[in-house]
Amino acid sequence: MAWKGWSEFLGALEEQGELHRIAAEVNPELELAEIAGRVSALPYGNRGLFFEKVTGSRFPAAANIFGSPRRMALALGVESLDDLPALMAHILERLERTAAPPPLCVTDPPCREVIEEFPDLGSLPLLRGWPDDGAAAGGRYLTLPLVITADAGTGEPNCGLYRVEALGPDRALLGWYPGSDGERHFRGYEASGRRMPVAIVLGGAPPLILAASFSLPGLPDEFRLAGLLRREPIEVIRCLTSELLVPACAEVIIEGYVLPGETGLEGPFGNHTGCYAPIRQAPLFRVTAMTRRKQPVIPVTAVGPPPQEDCWLAKAAERLMLPWLQRRHPGIVDILMPLESIFHRAALVGVNSALCGSVRELIRKLWEAGPLRRARVIVVLDADPGCDPARAWWQAVNRCDWQRDLIFGADGTLLGVDATRKGDQGRALERRETVDLVTARWREYGL
Ligand SMILES: Cc1cc2nc3c(=O)[nH]c(=O)nc-3n(C[C@H](O)[C@H](O)[C@H](O)COP(=O)(O)O)c2cc1C
């Protein structure tokens, strides 16, 4: 099912018993994040949360919506996250033949049912997830916003998931990091001395939210990619106060701009590392317009040590990444990025040694470009019988010759481990026929 927007997806989750409504009033200062964080870590009973009354907010909030493999799969219209590699392989094949279709411009969209006369970021459920969050400027956060910008020269759009710290009714700090596309666009505008149009979007089609949270070089922009993931183009509309295109089925659109050189102190921000990201200078966003659905539900997420909701966005991205990696490195059979190692910081890469060539070379290439370029640890192991952290540990500790099989990158800040079986390690333990025999006779043993 290709959900058009966030509200439509929430309706489907509710029908399937995957959404829990909380009628009690909840404080967006710490309390909401504590509830969402706890629920997202539950092995059972982990559901999406609909906060009907958020203190100080005119609108309800929804959290932990992507916070389980089942809901993440539902969001993308697949049975299981394991279906995603085939979907991405199909998309990549298609892109070799033809360009991705552009988003579809529509009129009278849901995101413009109400045009706010007096835009007020304070009317939204703004989170403080951890006590010191936003202490430098005293703001609170939109934690699941899409930030839309365009390249100063080419006009090429970008939609990135970056936190936003609201400072007042019409000002906010944009949390993109150096190296992100939003920051690249900002530098382009700064260099030309022009003000940069920006739109902050709350909600939208779930595949667009996923597409905004990861990047693979060479893929089309997030609108087109989300259209391919969704199997129908994303519907868009032009902003009222700029030329940017924004998702028509969003809950809220906040339009505005950033002036060159105008910044503020953003942070600290309690992060998935379990520590605060330090205070830093971030571009100041000024609001020019705010439009919304009549009854918007605002997406929020609790950020903290794993497992949290964002782990399942990362898991979906990992599954989509596999065929992309395989096209560049044919020896790769599977990849696993353990939730504990937070997104792209560590990867287990299962290879077919016969096709892989030099493992050392493979690790170096993975560090050169692409999603694993900043992976602090890459462990390469034989793919049969699959990538598994316990097996990677066993193989790395028991099989590796540390002098030969460790590879260091980026001046010793990145570690690669070649944990594949080497010819000089003796014959592997195998008793294939007996395995089949014992399996066939298993009942006879009464075990
Ligand atoms: C919940 C969540 C919050 C994120 N917050 C930020 C952030 O504040 N700043 C940032 O630069 N990236 C953040 N990211 C990572 C970016 O979304 C990711 O790097 C994405 O690829 C950025 O888009 P871009 O490649 O177009 O720049 C976050 C990701 C998730 C899932």
The ligand as a MOL file (V3000), in Angstrom:
LIG
                    3D

  0  0  0     0  0            999 V3000
M  V30 BEGIN CTAB
M  V30 COUNTS 31 33 0 0 0
M  V30 BEGIN ATOM
M  V30 1 C 16.0410 10.5480 13.8040 0
M  V30 2 C 17.2090 11.0820 13.0170 0
M  V30 3 C 17.7360 12.3100 13.3340 0
M  V30 4 C 18.8140 12.8370 12.6090 0
M  V30 5 N 19.3180 14.0500 12.9520 0
M  V30 6 C 20.3070 14.5990 12.2250 0
M  V30 7 C 20.7850 15.9080 12.5190 0
M  V30 8 O 20.3300 16.5570 13.4430 0
M  V30 9 N 21.7750 16.4150 11.7280 0
M  V30 10 C 22.3010 15.7110 10.6730 0
M  V30 11 O 23.1790 16.2470 9.9600 0
M  V30 12 N 21.8760 14.4660 10.3850 0
M  V30 13 C 20.9000 13.8960 11.1340 0
M  V30 14 N 20.4490 12.6400 10.8400 0
M  V30 15 C 21.1030 11.8770 9.7480 0
M  V30 16 C 20.6570 12.3940 8.3960 0
M  V30 17 O 19.2600 12.3270 8.2840 0
M  V30 18 C 21.3050 11.5880 7.2710 0
M  V30 19 O 22.6920 11.7810 7.3430 0
M  V30 20 C 20.7960 11.9650 5.8930 0
M  V30 21 O 21.5020 11.2150 4.9120 0
M  V30 22 C 20.9660 13.4360 5.6440 0
M  V30 23 O 20.5100 13.7580 4.3500 0
M  V30 24 P 21.5350 14.2670 3.2330 0
M  V30 25 O 22.4050 13.0520 2.9180 0
M  V30 26 O 20.6640 14.6610 2.1170 0
M  V30 27 O 22.3160 15.3820 3.8180 0
M  V30 28 C 19.3780 12.1010 11.5470 0
M  V30 29 C 18.8240 10.8520 11.2160 0
M  V30 30 C 17.7600 10.3370 11.9360 0
M  V30 31 C 17.1980 9.0020 11.5630 0
M  V30 END ATOM
M  V30 BEGIN BOND
M  V30 1 1 1 2
M  V30 2 1 2 3
M  V30 3 2 2 30
M  V30 4 2 3 4
M  V30 5 1 4 5
M  V30 6 1 4 28
M  V30 7 2 5 6
M  V30 8 1 6 7
M  V30 9 1 6 13
M  V30 10 2 7 8
M  V30 11 1 7 9
M  V30 12 1 9 10
M  V30 13 2 10 11
M  V30 14 1 10 12
M  V30 15 2 12 13
M  V30 16 1 13 14
M  V30 17 1 14 15
M  V30 18 1 14 28
M  V30 19 1 15 16
M  V30 20 1 16 17
M  V30 21 1 16 18
M  V30 22 1 18 19
M  V30 23 1 18 20
M  V30 24 1 20 21
M  V30 25 1 20 22
M  V30 26 1 22 23
M  V30 27 1 23 24
M  V30 28 2 24 25
M  V30 29 1 24 26
M  V30 30 1 24 27
M  V30 31 2 28 29
M  V30 32 1 29 30
M  V30 33 1 30 31
M  V30 END BOND
M  V30 END CTAB
M  END
